[in-house]
Amino acid sequence: MFTTLQFSQLIAAAWAGPVAGHSAAIVHGVLPSGHQYTQYQVSYHVGGACYISTYDAQQCPFQAIASAVAAAAAAGVQVSRHRAQHIISRTAAALCGVQLTRPGFACRARRHRVARRVHA
């Protein structure tokens, strides 16, 4: 789903708190039965403390980011969980093909011009 660089950039964008370092890990593996799996792990480092998504890796990259931000918030770090949720939802929507930008000025002007003609 993500390269390590993209995942790291997403982790950095989702953080809205004190200056923090972050660590991203994507693990791809194959079990002896032939089942393939991918796990994501996130950790934020603020001062001397480390806030890890959970001690086990997550199956979903968005869940890993959300749980790391939640762990930092639960420990009392002033972090914006709302911003993390916003970044995660915008990224997920973009991956699904949802248009995230509002129509430009020209599009709105055409819409209003057509509306004036219809109602006149």
Protein Blocks (a to p, Z undefined) as FASTA:
>chain_A
ZZfklmmmmmmmmpccddddddddddddddfkopacddddddddehjbccdfblcdcfbf
klmmmmmmmmmmmnopacdfklmmmmmmmmmmmmnopafbdcdfklmmmmmmmmmmmmZZ
